Amino acid sequence: MSTSPATFPATERQWTLPSRSRVGMFCLIAAESAVFVIFLVAYIFYIGKSLTGPTPRQVLEIPIFNTVCLLSSSLAIHFAARALQRGKTATFKLFWFLTLALGAIFLFGTGREWHRLIYSAGLTISTNLFGTTYYSLVGLHAFHVLAGLLGLTIVMLLALAAKVTQEHAEHVDVFSLYWHFVDVVWVVVFTTVYVVGR
């Protein structure tokens, strides 16, 4: 008496294409990452090659508070996106505003640091190689933070006008990827400039 092998029902996995906005954001992040790599390599290459002062050790102060604010903003935007996915628009607005505020504090702190470096330490973009590479790298990151803040502000205004609802959760989540990217880049910039470069 022969027994036929047991047959199991085939389970089919339904595969769907990722959203175009998500793919577009990942492409943007990849392109921007390449730009940052170029600036980082240039900064590392020119460490210690300035013929005149001031040097990083003489003028740079480690921006702990600014860094904590920016990294905390990444956590805040994560909670904001999750809240909108659950339809909790009030919670979304609270965390979104917190993200915006923390990002603005970081940018303000960067501006204060530059003011001190220029007017107290005498370090400008044309002072030496350190000044050139420092302002180029940190300035590139600050520009991306500013662009992110503009986006955050636009969404915040739309949310206050009750035009951001649960159906926009995917778009908000995609935008949050950009902000997370800005935060990750800052960790690399912080390590390169304020740890390795000193």
C-alpha positions in Angstrom: 0.0 0.0 0.0 1.7 3.2 -1.2 1.3 6.5 0.6 1.5 9.7 -1.3 3.6 12.4 0.1 1.8 14.9 2.2 0.9 18.1 0.4 0.7 21.4 2.0 -1.2 24.4 0.7 1.1 26.9 -1.0 1.4 30.1 0.9 1.7 33.1 -1.4 3.3 36.3 -0.3 1.8 39.3 -1.8 4.6 41.7 -2.7 3.9 45.4 -3.4 6.1 48.1 -4.7 7.3 50.6 -2.2 5.8 54.0 -2.4 7.4 56.4 -4.9 7.8 59.0 -2.2 9.8 56.6 -0.1 12.0 55.5 -3.0 12.5 59.2 -3.9 13.6 60.0 -0.3 16.0 57.1 -0.2 17.5 58.3 -3.5 17.8 61.8 -2.1 19.5 60.5 1.1 21.9 58.4 -1.0 22.9 61.5 -3.1 23.3 63.7 -0.1 25.3 61.1 1.7 27.8 61.1 -1.2 28.2 64.9 -0.9 28.8 64.6 2.8 31.4 61.9 2.3 33.3 64.2 0.0 33.3 67.0 2.5 34.2 64.6 5.4 37.2 63.2 3.4 38.4 66.7 2.7 38.2 67.7 6.3 40.0 64.6 7.5 42.7 65.0 4.8 43.5 68.5 5.9 43.5 67.9 9.6 46.7 69.4 11.0 47.8 70.9 7.7 47.1 74.5 8.5 50.2 76.6 8.4 48.7 79.3 10.7 46.4 79.2 13.7 44.0 79.0 15.3 43.8 75.2 15.6 40.7 73.2 16.4 42.1 72.4 19.9 42.5 76.2 20.6 39.0 77.4 19.6 36.5 74.5 19.3 34.2 73.8 22.2 32.3 70.5 22.2 28.6 71.3 21.6 27.1 68.7 23.9 23.8 70.6 24.5 23.3 71.2 20.8 23.9 67.6 20.0 21.5 66.4 22.7 18.8 68.7 21.3 19.2 67.4 17.7 19.3 63.8 18.7 16.3 64.3 20.9 14.4 65.9 18.0 14.9 62.6 16.1 13.1 60.8 18.8 10.4 63.4 18.9 9.7 63.1 15.2 9.5 59.4 15.5 6.8 59.7 18.2 5.0 62.3 16.0 4.9 60.0 13.0 3.6 57.1 15.1 0.9 59.2 16.7 -0.4 60.3 13.3 -0.5 56.7 12.2 -2.8 56.0 15.1 -4.9 59.0 14.3 -3.9 61.0 17.4 -3.5 64.4 15.7 -3.2 66.3 19.0 -0.2 64.2 20.1 1.2 64.5 16.6 1.2 68.3 16.8 2.8 68.3 20.2 5.7 66.1 19.2 6.0 67.8 15.8 6.3 71.2 17.5 8.9 69.7 19.9 10.9 68.4 16.9 10.7 71.9 15.3 11.8 73.6 18.6 14.7 71.3 19.2 15.9 71.7 15.6 15.7 75.5 15.9 17.7 75.4 19.2 20.4 73.4 17.5 20.6 75.8 14.6 20.6 78.8 16.9 23.4 77.1 18.9 25.4 76.6 15.7 25.0 80.3 14.9 26.2 81.3 18.3 29.2 79.1 17.9 30.1 80.7 14.6 29.7 84.1 16.0 32.1 83.3 18.8 34.6 81.7 16.4 34.5 84.7 14.0 34.5 87.6 16.4 36.3 86.2 19.5 38.6 83.5 18.1 39.2 85.2 14.7 38.4 82.1 12.7 36.8 82.7 9.4 36.4 80.6 6.3 39.5 82.2 4.8 41.7 82.2 7.9 43.4 78.8 7.2 42.6 75.3 5.9 40.9 74.4 9.2 38.6 77.4 8.9 37.8 76.5 5.2 37.0 72.9 5.9 35.3 73.5 9.2 32.8 76.1 7.9 32.2 74.1 4.7 31.4 70.8 6.5 29.5 72.2 9.5 27.8 74.8 7.2 26.7 72.0 4.8 25.0 70.2 7.7 23.5 73.5 9.0 22.0 74.1 5.6 20.3 70.7 5.6 19.0 71.4 9.1 17.6 74.7 7.9 15.9 72.9 4.9 14.4 70.4 7.4 13.2 73.2 9.6 11.4 74.8 6.7 9.7 71.5 5.9 8.8 71.0 9.6 7.3 74.5 9.7 5.2 74.0 6.6 3.8 70.8 8.0 3.2 72.4 11.4 1.2 75.2 9.8 -0.9 72.7 7.9 -1.5 70.7 11.0 -2.6 73.8 12.9 -5.0 74.4 10.0 -6.4 70.9 10.5 -5.1 69.8 7.1 -2.9 67.0 8.3 -4.8 63.8 9.1 -4.2 60.1 9.5 -4.3 59.6 5.8 -1.1 61.8 5.5 0.8 59.5 7.9 2.8 57.9 5.1 4.0 61.3 3.8 5.0 62.4 7.3 6.9 59.2 7.9 8.8 59.7 4.6 9.7 63.2 5.7 10.9 61.9 9.0 13.5 59.8 7.2 15.1 63.0 6.0 15.3 64.4 9.6 16.8 61.1 10.9 19.4 61.4 8.1 20.3 64.9 9.2 20.7 63.5 12.8 22.9 60.6 11.7 25.1 62.9 9.6 25.5 65.1 12.7 26.8 62.2 14.7 29.5 61.6 12.0 30.3 65.3 11.7 30.5 65.6 15.5 32.8 62.7 15.8 35.0 63.9 12.9 35.3 67.6 13.9 35.0 67.6 17.7 36.6 64.2 18.6 38.9 63.0 15.8 39.9 66.4 14.5 40.9 67.8 17.9 
